[in-house]
């Protein structure tokens, strides 16, 4: 039987991200394992490819700021 020593949990902008982190911390505490959170998500501009064709402008800047806001919210978790 292997010993659980570390847990890597994926964080993203979704609401379920918090639930994953809580579960990972509970498992870590139960098994004496360390927990590392990794934030990763697809850039908002890639989910709307037509934005890239629009060129530089307010919309692209807004999407980049949205990505930064998501990252910061995940960091606060």
Buried (B, 14 or more C-beta within 10 A) or exposed (E): EEEEEEBEBBBBBEEEBEEBBEEBBEBBEEEEBEBEBEBEBEEBBEEEEEBEEEEEEEBBEEBEEBBEEBBEBBEEE
